Amino acid sequence: MTRAGTRLLAFAGWWVAVTLLVAWATGALAPLGIAGLPEPGPVTRIGLPVVQALRDMAALLTVGLLVVAATCLAPEPGSSERSVTGVRRRAVQLAQGLAAAWLSGNLVLIGLVYSDASGSRLDAPGFWEQAAFFATSYELGQYLLWGAVLAAAVAATCALASSVAFLGVAALLSLAGLWPMALTGHAAGTLQHIDAVNLQMFHLVGIGVWAGGLLALVLLGMASAKAGGAGKFKAIVRIVFWGAAAMLVTGLIGAAFGTVV
């Protein structure tokens, strides 16, 4: 296994452990224990936060890797400036695998979210037919399905990426893939629904560029992270500045108008 793969597995394990610890501390893993309300079962109670955390991590890293590859990484020495070689190619390969995980996470979440909302166990008769109806007929299910479609588009674009232009398209598609997540996030339940969702979308873009970009540099190895042939710290400055700026601006706008992001 490559060093990047080892780092990725270690980070995923840490991410899942923290998610389960928080879920346990807040009582999210405990049965409802309310008479008359259906119980979806332990697979859904435990699987839902874990799969959602892994889906979010895959999306975050996909965005970060593609943005970094398109804007901060230099090609292999001796290659064309627009070519996808060397560390750029490594970034795209990692992003493609993570986009596939993002796609899979959204599909699994359709079943888990429906199970949680309806109180039906995953092995109940007719469950998956009902989950398919949920995915095509109800907004929450449709948003998860759209998230899967956009993640599939990102993975396909990564497979075709042979130039920086393709990298730019893949990066933009990955950012668009955050839109269904904004539509199903905590801001979706506020009174100022449209404004809150729009702000949360830009907030997620900032998080993807900032946190995702920094994690991408860690995965790729700091020694190979160059910015147009310059030192590695120029790449860090670019990522931190633009990502933090987007998060700060959206946060301030949300605070000014009393909108949660």
C-alpha positions as a Markdown table, in Angstrom:
| # | Residue | x | y | z |
|---|---|---|---|---|
| 1 | Met | 0.0 | 0.0 | 0.0 |
| 2 | Thr | 1.2 | 3.5 | -0.8 |
| 3 | Arg | 2.0 | 6.1 | 1.8 |
| 4 | Ala | -1.0 | 8.1 | 0.8 |
| 5 | Gly | -3.2 | 5.1 | 1.1 |
| 6 | Thr | -1.9 | 4.4 | 4.6 |
| 7 | Arg | -2.5 | 8.0 | 5.6 |
| 8 | Leu | -6.0 | 7.8 | 4.2 |
| 9 | Leu | -7.0 | 4.7 | 6.1 |
| 10 | Ala | -5.5 | 6.0 | 9.3 |
| 11 | Phe | -7.5 | 9.3 | 8.9 |
| 12 | Ala | -10.7 | 7.3 | 8.1 |
| 13 | Gly | -10.3 | 5.2 | 11.2 |
| 14 | Trp | -9.8 | 8.3 | 13.3 |
| 15 | Trp | -12.8 | 10.0 | 11.7 |
| 16 | Val | -15.1 | 7.0 | 12.4 |
| 17 | Ala | -13.8 | 6.7 | 16.0 |
| 18 | Val | -14.5 | 10.3 | 16.7 |
| 19 | Thr | -18.0 | 10.1 | 15.1 |
| 20 | Leu | -18.9 | 7.1 | 17.2 |
| 21 | Leu | -17.6 | 8.7 | 20.4 |
| 22 | Val | -19.7 | 11.8 | 19.7 |
| 23 | Ala | -22.8 | 9.8 | 18.8 |
| 24 | Trp | -22.4 | 7.7 | 22.0 |
| 25 | Ala | -21.9 | 10.7 | 24.2 |
| 26 | Thr | -25.0 | 12.4 | 22.8 |
| 27 | Gly | -27.1 | 9.3 | 23.1 |
| 28 | Ala | -27.6 | 9.0 | 19.3 |
| 29 | Leu | -26.6 | 5.3 | 19.5 |
| 30 | Ala | -29.2 | 4.3 | 22.1 |
| 31 | Pro | -32.6 | 2.8 | 21.2 |
| 32 | Leu | -35.5 | 5.2 | 21.2 |
| 33 | Gly | -37.2 | 3.2 | 24.0 |
| 34 | Ile | -40.6 | 5.0 | 23.3 |
| 35 | Ala | -43.7 | 2.8 | 23.3 |
| 36 | Gly | -45.5 | 3.0 | 20.0 |
| 37 | Leu | -42.6 | 4.3 | 17.9 |
| 38 | Pro | -40.9 | 1.8 | 15.5 |
| 39 | Glu | -37.2 | 1.0 | 16.1 |
| 40 | Pro | -35.0 | 0.8 | 13.0 |
| 41 | Gly | -32.5 | -1.4 | 14.7 |
| 42 | Pro | -28.8 | -1.2 | 15.7 |
| 43 | Val | -27.5 | -1.5 | 12.1 |
| 44 | Thr | -29.2 | 1.8 | 11.2 |
| 45 | Arg | -28.4 | 3.5 | 14.6 |
| 46 | Ile | -24.7 | 2.8 | 14.2 |
| 47 | Gly | -24.4 | 2.7 | 10.5 |
| 48 | Leu | -26.1 | 6.0 | 9.8 |
| 49 | Pro | -23.6 | 8.3 | 11.5 |
| 50 | Val | -20.6 | 6.2 | 10.4 |
| 51 | Val | -21.6 | 6.1 | 6.7 |
| 52 | Gln | -22.5 | 9.8 | 6.8 |
| 53 | Ala | -19.1 | 10.7 | 8.3 |
| 54 | Leu | -17.3 | 8.6 | 5.7 |
| 55 | Arg | -19.3 | 10.1 | 2.9 |
| 56 | Asp | -18.6 | 13.6 | 4.1 |
| 57 | Met | -14.9 | 12.8 | 4.5 |
| 58 | Ala | -14.7 | 11.4 | 0.9 |
| 59 | Ala | -16.5 | 14.5 | -0.4 |
| 60 | Leu | -14.1 | 16.8 | 1.5 |
| 61 | Leu | -11.0 | 15.1 | 0.3 |
| 62 | Thr | -12.3 | 14.7 | -3.3 |
| 63 | Val | -12.8 | 18.5 | -3.5 |
| 64 | Gly | -9.5 | 19.3 | -1.8 |
| 65 | Leu | -7.5 | 16.9 | -4.1 |
| 66 | Leu | -9.0 | 18.3 | -7.3 |
| 67 | Val | -8.8 | 21.9 | -6.3 |
| 68 | Val | -5.1 | 21.4 | -5.3 |
| 69 | Ala | -4.3 | 19.5 | -8.4 |
| 70 | Ala | -5.9 | 22.1 | -10.7 |
| 71 | Thr | -4.4 | 25.2 | -9.0 |
| 72 | Cys | -1.4 | 24.4 | -6.9 |
| 73 | Leu | 0.5 | 21.4 | -8.2 |
| 74 | Ala | 3.3 | 21.5 | -10.8 |
| 75 | Pro | 3.6 | 18.8 | -13.5 |
| 76 | Glu | 6.3 | 16.2 | -13.6 |
| 77 | Pro | 9.7 | 17.8 | -14.6 |
| 78 | Gly | 10.1 | 17.9 | -18.3 |
| 79 | Ser | 6.3 | 17.5 | -19.0 |
| 80 | Ser | 4.0 | 20.1 | -20.5 |
| 81 | Glu | 2.7 | 22.7 | -18.0 |
| 82 | Arg | -0.9 | 21.5 | -18.8 |
| 83 | Ser | -0.2 | 17.8 | -18.6 |
| 84 | Val | -1.5 | 15.6 | -15.8 |
| 85 | Thr | 1.6 | 13.7 | -14.7 |
| 86 | Gly | 3.6 | 13.1 | -11.5 |
| 87 | Val | 2.0 | 14.4 | -8.4 |
| 88 | Arg | -1.0 | 15.7 | -10.4 |
| 89 | Arg | -1.7 | 12.2 | -11.6 |
| 90 | Arg | -1.5 | 10.8 | -8.0 |
| 91 | Ala | -3.9 | 13.5 | -6.9 |
| 92 | Val | -6.4 | 12.6 | -9.6 |
| 93 | Gln | -6.2 | 8.9 | -8.9 |
| 94 | Leu | -6.9 | 9.4 | -5.3 |
| 95 | Ala | -9.7 | 11.8 | -6.1 |
| 96 | Gln | -11.3 | 9.2 | -8.4 |
| 97 | Gly | -11.2 | 6.5 | -5.7 |
| 98 | Leu | -12.7 | 8.9 | -3.2 |
| 99 | Ala | -15.4 | 10.1 | -5.6 |
| 100 | Ala | -16.4 | 6.4 | -5.9 |
| 101 | Ala | -16.6 | 6.2 | -2.1 |
| 102 | Trp | -18.6 | 9.4 | -2.1 |
| 103 | Leu | -21.0 | 7.9 | -4.7 |
| 104 | Ser | -21.3 | 4.6 | -2.6 |
| 105 | Gly | -21.9 | 6.6 | 0.6 |
| 106 | Asn | -24.8 | 8.5 | -0.9 |
| 107 | Leu | -26.4 | 5.2 | -2.2 |
| 108 | Val | -26.0 | 3.5 | 1.2 |
| 109 | Leu | -27.4 | 6.6 | 2.9 |
| 110 | Ile | -30.6 | 6.3 | 0.9 |
| 111 | Gly | -31.4 | 3.1 | 2.7 |
| 112 | Leu | -30.2 | 4.1 | 6.1 |
| 113 | Val | -32.0 | 7.5 | 6.1 |
| 114 | Tyr | -35.2 | 5.9 | 5.0 |
| 115 | Ser | -34.8 | 3.2 | 7.7 |
| 116 | Asp | -34.2 | 5.9 | 10.3 |
| 117 | Ala | -37.1 | 8.1 | 9.1 |
| 118 | Ser | -39.6 | 5.3 | 8.8 |
| 119 | Gly | -38.5 | 3.1 | 11.7 |
| 120 | Ser | -38.1 | 0.1 | 9.3 |
| 121 | Arg | -35.4 | -2.4 | 9.6 |
| 122 | Leu | -33.1 | -3.0 | 6.6 |
| 123 | Asp | -34.2 | -6.7 | 6.5 |
| 124 | Ala | -38.0 | -5.9 | 6.6 |
| 125 | Pro | -40.0 | -7.4 | 3.7 |
| 126 | Gly | -40.3 | -4.9 | 0.8 |
| 127 | Phe | -37.8 | -2.5 | 2.5 |
| 128 | Trp | -35.6 | -1.8 | -0.5 |
| 129 | Glu | -38.6 | -1.3 | -2.9 |
| 130 | Gln | -39.8 | 1.3 | -0.4 |
| 131 | Ala | -36.4 | 2.9 | -0.2 |
| 132 | Ala | -36.2 | 3.1 | -4.0 |
| 133 | Phe | -39.6 | 4.9 | -4.0 |
| 134 | Phe | -38.2 | 7.2 | -1.2 |
| 135 | Ala | -35.2 | 8.0 | -3.4 |
| 136 | Thr | -37.3 | 9.0 | -6.4 |
| 137 | Ser | -40.4 | 10.5 | -4.9 |
| 138 | Tyr | -39.3 | 12.5 | -1.8 |
| 139 | Glu | -37.0 | 15.5 | -1.7 |
| 140 | Leu | -34.6 | 14.1 | 0.9 |
| 141 | Gly | -34.2 | 10.9 | -1.1 |
| 142 | Gln | -33.9 | 12.8 | -4.4 |
| 143 | Tyr | -31.1 | 15.0 | -2.9 |
| 144 | Leu | -29.1 | 11.9 | -1.9 |
| 145 | Leu | -29.7 | 10.4 | -5.3 |
| 146 | Trp | -28.5 | 13.6 | -7.0 |
| 147 | Gly | -25.4 | 13.6 | -4.8 |
| 148 | Ala | -24.7 | 10.1 | -6.0 |
| 149 | Val | -25.1 | 11.2 | -9.7 |
| 150 | Leu | -22.8 | 14.1 | -9.3 |
| 151 | Ala | -20.2 | 12.0 | -7.5 |
| 152 | Ala | -20.3 | 9.5 | -10.4 |
| 153 | Ala | -19.8 | 12.4 | -12.8 |
| 154 | Val | -16.7 | 13.5 | -10.8 |
| 155 | Ala | -15.3 | 10.0 | -10.9 |
| 156 | Ala | -15.9 | 9.7 | -14.6 |
| 157 | Thr | -14.2 | 13.1 | -15.3 |
| 158 | Cys | -11.2 | 12.1 | -13.2 |
| 159 | Ala | -10.9 | 8.9 | -15.3 |
| 160 | Leu | -10.8 | 11.1 | -18.5 |
| 161 | Ala | -8.6 | 13.8 | -17.1 |
| 162 | Ser | -5.6 | 14.3 | -19.4 |
| 163 | Ser | -5.1 | 18.1 | -19.0 |
| 164 | Val | -5.4 | 20.9 | -16.5 |
| 165 | Ala | -8.6 | 21.9 | -18.3 |
| 166 | Phe | -10.2 | 18.5 | -17.4 |
| 167 | Leu | -8.9 | 18.9 | -13.9 |
| 168 | Gly | -10.7 | 22.3 | -13.7 |
| 169 | Val | -14.0 | 20.6 | -14.9 |
| 170 | Ala | -13.6 | 17.9 | -12.3 |
| 171 | Ala | -12.9 | 20.4 | -9.6 |
| 172 | Leu | -16.0 | 22.4 | -10.5 |
| 173 | Leu | -18.2 | 19.2 | -10.6 |
| 174 | Ser | -16.9 | 18.2 | -7.2 |
| 175 | Leu | -17.9 | 21.7 | -5.8 |
| 176 | Ala | -21.3 | 21.3 | -7.4 |
| 177 | Gly | -21.6 | 17.9 | -5.7 |
| 178 | Leu | -21.7 | 19.7 | -2.4 |
| 179 | Trp | -25.0 | 21.3 | -3.3 |
| 180 | Pro | -27.2 | 18.3 | -2.3 |
| 181 | Met | -25.3 | 18.2 | 1.0 |
| 182 | Ala | -26.3 | 21.8 | 1.6 |
| 183 | Leu | -29.9 | 21.0 | 0.8 |
| 184 | Thr | -29.9 | 18.2 | 3.5 |
| 185 | Gly | -27.8 | 20.0 | 6.1 |
| 186 | His | -28.9 | 21.7 | 9.3 |
| 187 | Ala | -29.6 | 25.0 | 7.5 |
| 188 | Ala | -32.3 | 23.4 | 5.5 |
| 189 | Gly | -34.6 | 23.4 | 8.5 |
| 190 | Thr | -34.4 | 27.1 | 9.3 |
| 191 | Leu | -37.1 | 29.7 | 8.7 |
| 192 | Gln | -35.0 | 31.5 | 6.1 |
| 193 | His | -34.6 | 28.4 | 4.2 |
| 194 | Ile | -33.4 | 29.7 | 0.8 |
| 195 | Asp | -30.9 | 32.2 | 2.2 |
| 196 | Ala | -29.6 | 29.6 | 4.8 |
| 197 | Val | -29.1 | 26.9 | 2.2 |
| 198 | Asn | -27.3 | 29.2 | -0.2 |
| 199 | Leu | -25.0 | 30.4 | 2.5 |
| 200 | Gln | -24.3 | 26.9 | 3.6 |
| 201 | Met | -23.4 | 25.9 | 0.1 |
| 202 | Phe | -20.7 | 28.6 | -0.1 |
| 203 | His | -19.7 | 27.7 | 3.5 |
| 204 | Leu | -19.2 | 24.1 | 2.4 |
| 205 | Val | -17.1 | 25.3 | -0.6 |
| 206 | Gly | -14.9 | 27.2 | 1.8 |
| 207 | Ile | -14.5 | 24.1 | 4.0 |
| 208 | Gly | -13.8 | 21.9 | 1.0 |
| 209 | Val | -11.1 | 24.2 | -0.3 |
| 210 | Trp | -9.5 | 25.0 | 3.1 |
| 211 | Ala | -9.7 | 21.7 | 5.1 |
| 212 | Gly | -9.9 | 19.5 | 2.1 |
| 213 | Gly | -7.0 | 21.2 | 0.4 |
| 214 | Leu | -4.8 | 21.0 | 3.5 |
| 215 | Leu | -5.6 | 17.3 | 4.0 |
| 216 | Ala | -4.9 | 16.7 | 0.3 |
| 217 | Leu | -1.4 | 18.2 | 0.7 |
| 218 | Val | -0.9 | 15.9 | 3.7 |
| 219 | Leu | -2.0 | 12.8 | 1.7 |
| 220 | Leu | 0.1 | 13.7 | -1.3 |
| 221 | Gly | 3.2 | 14.4 | 0.8 |
| 222 | Met | 4.3 | 17.9 | 1.6 |
| 223 | Ala | 7.6 | 17.5 | -0.3 |
| 224 | Ser | 5.8 | 17.0 | -3.6 |
| 225 | Ala | 3.4 | 19.9 | -3.1 |
| 226 | Lys | 4.6 | 22.7 | -5.3 |
| 227 | Ala | 2.8 | 25.8 | -6.5 |
| 228 | Gly | 3.9 | 26.6 | -10.0 |
| 229 | Gly | 7.4 | 25.4 | -9.3 |
| 230 | Ala | 7.6 | 27.5 | -6.1 |
| 231 | Gly | 8.0 | 26.3 | -2.5 |
| 232 | Lys | 5.4 | 24.1 | -0.8 |
| 233 | Phe | 4.3 | 26.9 | 1.5 |
| 234 | Lys | 2.9 | 28.9 | -1.4 |
| 235 | Ala | 0.4 | 26.1 | -2.0 |
| 236 | Ile | -0.6 | 26.1 | 1.7 |
| 237 | Val | -1.1 | 29.9 | 1.7 |
| 238 | Arg | -3.3 | 29.7 | -1.4 |
| 239 | Ile | -5.5 | 27.0 | 0.1 |
| 240 | Val | -5.8 | 28.6 | 3.6 |
| 241 | Phe | -6.4 | 32.1 | 2.3 |
| 242 | Trp | -9.2 | 31.3 | -0.2 |
| 243 | Gly | -10.9 | 28.7 | 1.9 |
| 244 | Ala | -10.8 | 30.6 | 5.1 |
| 245 | Ala | -12.0 | 33.8 | 3.2 |
| 246 | Ala | -15.0 | 31.9 | 1.9 |
| 247 | Met | -15.9 | 30.5 | 5.3 |
| 248 | Leu | -15.4 | 33.9 | 7.1 |
| 249 | Val | -17.5 | 35.8 | 4.6 |
| 250 | Thr | -20.4 | 33.3 | 4.6 |
| 251 | Gly | -20.3 | 33.1 | 8.4 |
| 252 | Leu | -20.4 | 36.9 | 8.8 |
| 253 | Ile | -23.2 | 37.3 | 6.3 |
| 254 | Gly | -25.2 | 34.5 | 8.1 |
| 255 | Ala | -24.6 | 36.2 | 11.5 |
| 256 | Ala | -25.6 | 39.6 | 10.2 |
| 257 | Phe | -28.9 | 38.3 | 8.9 |
| 258 | Gly | -29.5 | 35.8 | 11.7 |
| 259 | Thr | -29.1 | 32.8 | 9.4 |
| 260 | Val | -27.5 | 29.6 | 10.5 |
| 261 | Val | -24.7 | 28.2 | 8.3 |
